[in-house]
Amino acid sequence: MSPHPDRPGVPLEVPPVPFRMDVDLVDATVAVAGELDREHAHLLLDGLAALVAGAHRRWSVDAAEVVFCDAAGLRVLVTAHHLARRHGSALVLERPSPCLHRLILLVGLQQMLDVRPAGPAPNPAADGRRPLPHSGPLRVGHPVRAVPTDV
């Protein structure tokens, strides 16, 4: 492998995946692959904006081959959701890659976005990473104070 461009002497383990996007106006589907980052995210929005002229009630984003997503990528997904709604359509995120699905769960966007995974949801606590915050009811006997009482 070639060395990492930002860190001399550190091998680059995974070669970069080139960004690729295919727009199907007939089926109102946009397939995206590679890094959905600030350099490429606007291209996804452009592809989805092309669907505005159609009369489809559902716009699909096939994200199975997304290998990385940053805040710009998430922002485009939220913007696309609102764009679809303004035009009487629904945005559906089909088969998000494990890294994208995990990110959507971590930031809580599964409440807004219609996410349709190919298989079971990824385990956010896999690989020793921090689990999602507890969202269930608090156990009796463990009071939680939002504001310290001794101040």
N, C-alpha and C positions, 0 to 999 in steps of 0.2 A: 504494500500500500504506500501511497505517497504521503509525505509528512503533512501534518495539519498546517494550513497557511498562516494561522494566527499564533501558533505555538511551535517554534522550531524544535525538532527532535521528537515531537509527539506524533505517532502515526495516526492517520485519519482512518478510522475503522470502517466507516460506511461511506461509500462514494456518494456525492450529492446526486439527488434525483432531479432531473430537469422538470421544470413546471410545464404541465400540459393541460389543455382544456379543450373539450369537445362539446359543442352546442348542437342539440337536436331540436330544431324548431317545430318539427312535426309532433314529437312526443313531449315537448316542453321539459327536456332533461339537459342538465349541464353536468358533465363528468369532469372532475378535476383531479389532478395527480401532482405529486411533488410537494413543495413547500408553499403553504398558504400563509405568507408573511407580508410585511409591509411593502415589499418589492413587487409582489404578485397579486395580492388580495383584490386590488381594484379591477383586475382583469376578470375575476369571477363576477364582480358586480356588473361589469359591462356585458358579460355573457348573459346574465340573468335579466338585465334591462332589455335585451333583445327579445325576451319573451313577452314583453308588455303588449306588443302589437297583436299577439295571438289571443284567442278567446279561451285558453285553457284555465280550468278551475284549480289545477294543481301544477306547481312547478317543482321539479325534483332536482336535487343536487346529489349526485353519486360521488361520495367522498371516500370510497374504499381505498384509494391509493394516495391519500394525503399522508405525508411522512412527518410533517411539522406544521404547527399552527401557532401564531403569536396573537397579540391583542388586536392587530389590524385584521387578521383573518376572522377572529370572533366578531369584531365590529362589522365586517362586511356581511357575515351571516345574519346578524341582528338587523342591519339595514335592509338586506334582501327580504327578510321576513316582513318588515313594515312595507316595503315596496310592493310585495305580492298582495298584502292585505288591502293596500290603497287601490289596487286594480282588481279587487274581487277574487283574488286567488289565494291559495295556501302554499307556503313553502314547506317542502318535506325534505329532510336530510336523510338520504338513503345510505345504508351501509357505511357509516362513518368508520374510519380506520380506528384501531384501538387507541392510538395517542390522541386523536381528535375527540373520540367519545369520552375518554377519561377527562380531558380538559373541559368539555361541556358539562360533565357531572361536577367537577371540582368548582366551577364558577357558578353553577346553578342555572345554566341556560336551558336545561331539559324542561323547565316549567314553561318556557316561551317557545322554544323550537320543537317542531314535530320531528323527533328523531326515531328512525326505524333501523335498528341494528340488524346485521345479518344473522347474528347468533346471540348468545347470552351477553348481558352487559359486562364490561370489563370490571375486574376487581380493583377498585381504586387503591387498595392497600397492598397490592402485589409488589414484589421486589423491595419490600421494606420501606415503601414510601408512606407518607402520612395519610391516614384514612380520612374519609369525609367527616365533617363535623357531625356530632350526634344530633339527630333531628327528631327523636322520639320523646315521649314524656319523661320528665325528671322523676327519679325514684323518690319515694317517700323517705323523709329523714335526711335529705341532702338539699337544704335550702340554698338558693343562689341569690345573692344580693347584687343588683345592677349598680348600686351606688354604695360606696363604703359608708357604714354608719358611724365610724369613729372619727370622721373629719369634722 
